[in-house]
Amino acid sequence: MRTTLWLRATKCKRSDLLEPQLVAGRDDRDGERLARDPVGVLDQRSIRLREREPDAIGELEARVLAHRVDRVDQVVDAPVALDTTGMFLAKFARVGDDVFIGGQPTERALRELQAQGVTTVVNLRTPEEMTRNVPFDEAALVRSLGMTYVYIPMRGTAEYPYSPAAVTKFAEAMRGTNGKLLLHCTVAWRASHLWGAYLIKERGVPIDSALANARAINLSDERPPIEQLLDQSLPTFGRPPRSP
């Protein structure tokens, strides 16, 4: 996931794969095959280009890989609910191999997640919440364990709004982590909304798929943080699929 996100940050577009100055031996037959299998064609071109123009091969191969990643980026693993006992308040889920999303973690949870490879903790709770309700200094503990602490307080107020800037900052944390990442708030509600907004804005996941993924954690459709985080209305938000 981290490699995927880094490559997406290069903003390689599919059309960039057709730049003629990067491609040797282009012909009509290649064009027809490119439409059917762009990755396969470009892999073959990279072999030819390696011999003719070694300086260009790195950029071409990066574009090929970016195209592959673009396909994968739109597919997100379904969240897996995990046991919260002694670890998290209300909710705790794993998405893929690298991301955990939950409510407020305990000291034990932070220590155990660090042992499992978590290197970045993203907290969405406000300072007042942390002071009033958490009996330990989370930021200090996280840093003492050698993890990076990213603080993005949000509450839907003028001081702590749900804003697109929060999605950008979270995306930076995702790109910058060199291990697994924990995203949390109080009961994973705000975290679910931020996760859904991130999937839509940064990963290019279709809206319905992103909402379904976030709902499986703790997104609810009664209030609209995700729309504020994206600064746009979502046609199917507030209308989750009905059970058959």
C-alpha positions as CSV (number, residue, x, y, z in Angstrom):
1,M,0.0,0.0,0.0
2,R,2.7,2.5,0.8
3,T,4.5,1.9,-2.5
4,T,1.2,2.2,-4.2
5,L,0.5,5.6,-2.6
6,W,3.9,6.9,-3.4
7,L,3.5,6.1,-7.0
8,R,0.1,7.6,-7.2
9,A,1.7,10.8,-5.9
10,T,3.6,11.1,-9.2
11,K,0.3,11.7,-10.9
12,C,1.1,9.6,-13.9
13,K,-1.9,9.6,-16.2
14,R,-2.8,6.8,-18.5
15,S,-2.3,9.0,-21.5
16,D,1.3,9.7,-20.4
17,L,2.0,6.1,-21.2
18,L,1.7,7.0,-24.9
19,E,4.3,9.8,-25.0
20,P,6.2,9.0,-28.2
21,Q,9.5,10.3,-27.0
22,L,9.6,7.6,-24.4
23,V,8.7,4.8,-26.8
24,A,10.9,3.1,-29.4
25,G,9.6,1.2,-32.3
26,R,6.0,2.5,-32.2
27,D,3.8,1.3,-35.0
28,D,0.1,0.7,-35.8
29,R,0.2,-2.9,-34.7
30,D,1.7,-1.8,-31.4
31,G,-1.1,0.7,-31.0
32,E,-3.7,-2.0,-31.4
33,R,-2.0,-4.2,-28.9
34,L,-1.6,-1.2,-26.5
35,A,-5.4,-0.7,-26.5
36,R,-5.8,-4.4,-25.5
37,D,-2.9,-4.8,-23.1
38,P,-1.1,-1.6,-22.3
39,V,1.1,-3.1,-19.6
40,G,2.2,-6.1,-21.7
41,V,3.1,-3.9,-24.6
42,L,5.0,-1.4,-22.5
43,D,6.9,-4.2,-20.8
44,Q,8.1,-5.3,-24.3
45,R,8.9,-1.8,-25.2
46,S,11.0,-1.3,-22.1
47,I,13.1,-4.3,-23.1
48,R,13.7,-2.8,-26.5
49,L,14.3,0.7,-25.1
50,R,16.8,-0.6,-22.5
51,E,19.2,-1.4,-25.3
52,R,18.6,1.8,-27.4
53,E,18.1,4.5,-24.7
54,P,19.2,3.4,-21.3
55,D,18.6,6.9,-19.8
56,A,14.9,6.8,-20.7
57,I,14.2,3.3,-19.3
58,G,13.8,4.3,-15.7
59,E,11.0,6.8,-16.5
60,L,9.2,4.4,-18.8
61,E,9.3,1.6,-16.3
62,A,8.0,4.0,-13.6
63,R,5.0,4.8,-15.8
64,V,4.3,1.1,-16.5
65,L,4.4,0.4,-12.7
66,A,2.2,3.5,-12.1
67,H,-0.4,2.1,-14.6
68,R,-0.4,-1.2,-12.8
69,V,-0.7,0.5,-9.4
70,D,-3.6,2.7,-10.7
71,R,-5.6,-0.5,-11.3
72,V,-4.8,-1.9,-7.9
73,D,-5.4,1.3,-6.1
74,Q,-9.1,1.2,-6.8
75,V,-9.5,-2.1,-5.0
76,V,-9.5,-2.0,-1.2
77,D,-9.6,-4.9,1.2
78,A,-12.8,-5.3,3.2
79,P,-12.3,-4.3,6.9
80,V,-11.9,-7.2,9.3
81,A,-13.4,-6.6,12.8
82,L,-11.0,-7.4,15.6
83,D,-11.4,-8.0,19.3
84,T,-11.5,-4.7,21.3
85,T,-11.2,-6.3,24.7
86,G,-8.6,-4.4,26.7
87,M,-7.5,-2.7,23.5
88,F,-10.0,-0.2,22.0
89,L,-13.2,1.6,22.8
90,A,-16.1,0.4,20.7
91,K,-14.5,-0.5,17.4
92,F,-11.3,-2.0,16.1
93,A,-10.7,-3.2,12.5
94,R,-7.9,-4.0,10.1
95,V,-7.9,-3.0,6.5
96,G,-5.5,-5.0,4.4
97,D,-2.1,-5.7,6.0
98,D,-1.0,-2.1,6.8
99,V,-3.9,-0.1,8.3
100,F,-5.8,-0.4,11.6
101,I,-8.8,1.8,12.4
102,G,-10.4,2.0,15.8
103,G,-11.8,3.9,18.7
104,Q,-9.6,5.2,21.5
105,P,-6.7,2.8,22.1
106,T,-5.4,1.8,25.5
107,E,-1.8,1.8,26.5
108,R,-1.7,-1.9,26.0
109,A,-3.1,-1.5,22.5
110,L,-0.5,1.0,21.5
111,R,2.3,-1.3,22.8
112,E,0.9,-4.4,21.1
113,L,0.4,-2.6,17.8
114,Q,4.0,-1.3,17.9
115,A,5.1,-4.8,18.4
116,Q,3.1,-5.8,15.3
117,G,4.8,-3.2,13.1
118,V,2.7,-0.1,13.5
119,T,5.0,2.9,13.1
120,T,2.5,5.8,12.7
121,V,-0.5,6.7,14.9
122,V,-3.1,9.2,13.6
123,N,-5.4,10.7,16.3
124,L,-8.5,12.7,15.4
125,R,-9.7,13.6,18.9
126,T,-9.6,17.1,20.2
127,P,-7.3,18.3,23.0
128,E,-10.2,18.6,25.4
129,E,-11.3,15.0,24.7
130,M,-7.8,13.7,25.3
131,T,-7.3,15.7,28.5
132,R,-10.8,14.8,29.9
133,N,-11.2,11.2,28.9
134,V,-7.8,9.5,28.4
135,P,-5.9,8.6,31.5
136,F,-2.4,8.7,29.9
137,D,-0.4,10.9,27.6
138,E,-1.0,9.2,24.2
139,A,1.4,11.4,22.3
140,A,4.2,10.9,24.7
141,L,3.7,7.1,24.8
142,V,3.6,6.8,21.1
143,R,6.8,8.7,20.7
144,S,8.5,6.8,23.5
145,L,7.7,3.6,21.6
146,G,9.5,5.0,18.5
147,M,6.3,5.6,16.5
148,T,5.3,8.8,14.7
149,Y,2.4,10.7,16.2
150,V,0.2,12.6,13.7
151,Y,-2.5,14.8,15.2
152,I,-5.5,15.9,13.1
153,P,-8.1,17.0,15.7
154,M,-11.6,17.3,14.2
155,R,-15.0,17.8,15.8
156,G,-17.1,19.7,13.3
157,T,-16.6,23.0,15.1
158,A,-15.1,26.3,13.9
159,E,-11.9,25.5,15.7
160,Y,-11.7,21.8,14.7
161,P,-13.7,21.5,11.4
162,Y,-14.1,18.6,9.1
163,S,-12.1,20.0,6.2
164,P,-10.4,18.8,3.0
165,A,-7.1,19.8,4.6
166,A,-7.5,16.9,7.1
167,V,-7.8,14.4,4.2
168,T,-4.6,15.9,2.7
169,K,-2.8,15.6,6.0
170,F,-3.9,12.0,6.5
171,A,-2.8,11.1,2.9
172,E,0.6,12.6,3.7
173,A,0.8,10.4,6.8
174,M,-0.1,7.3,4.7
175,R,2.5,8.1,2.2
176,G,5.1,8.9,4.8
177,T,4.8,5.9,7.1
178,N,7.5,3.3,6.9
179,G,5.4,0.6,8.5
180,K,1.8,0.0,9.5
181,L,-0.6,2.8,10.5
182,L,-3.3,3.2,13.2
183,L,-6.1,5.7,12.6
184,H,-8.3,6.4,15.6
185,C,-10.8,8.7,17.2
186,T,-13.2,7.9,20.1
187,V,-15.4,5.1,18.6
188,A,-14.0,5.0,15.0
189,W,-16.9,7.2,13.7
190,R,-14.8,10.2,12.7
191,A,-12.0,7.8,11.6
192,S,-14.4,5.9,9.3
193,H,-15.6,9.2,7.7
194,L,-12.0,10.3,7.1
195,W,-11.0,6.9,5.8
196,G,-13.9,7.0,3.3
197,A,-13.0,10.5,2.2
198,Y,-9.4,9.4,1.7
199,L,-10.4,6.4,-0.4
200,I,-12.5,8.6,-2.7
201,K,-10.1,11.6,-2.9
202,E,-6.7,10.0,-2.8
203,R,-7.2,6.4,-3.9
204,G,-9.8,7.0,-6.7
205,V,-12.1,4.3,-5.2
206,P,-15.7,4.6,-6.5
207,I,-18.0,6.4,-4.1
208,D,-20.3,3.5,-3.3
209,S,-17.3,1.1,-2.7
210,A,-15.6,3.6,-0.4
211,L,-18.8,4.2,1.6
212,A,-19.4,0.5,1.9
213,N,-15.8,0.0,3.2
214,A,-16.2,2.8,5.7
215,R,-19.6,1.6,6.8
216,A,-18.1,-1.8,7.7
217,I,-15.9,0.0,10.2
218,N,-18.3,2.6,11.8
219,L,-19.4,5.2,9.3
220,S,-23.0,6.2,9.7
221,D,-25.2,8.1,7.3
222,E,-27.0,10.3,9.8
223,R,-24.5,13.2,9.7
224,P,-22.3,14.3,6.9
225,P,-18.6,14.6,8.0
226,I,-17.5,12.8,4.9
227,E,-19.1,15.3,2.6
228,Q,-17.5,18.2,4.6
229,L,-14.1,16.4,4.4
230,L,-14.5,16.2,0.6
231,D,-16.3,19.6,0.3
232,Q,-18.8,17.9,-2.0
233,S,-22.1,16.1,-1.8
234,L,-22.2,12.4,-2.4
235,P,-25.3,11.2,-4.3
236,T,-25.7,7.9,-2.4
237,F,-24.6,9.2,1.1
238,G,-27.4,8.9,3.5
239,R,-29.0,6.1,1.5
240,P,-27.0,2.9,2.4
241,P,-28.0,-0.3,0.6
242,R,-31.0,-2.1,2.1
243,S,-30.6,-5.6,3.3
244,P,-32.5,-8.1,1.1
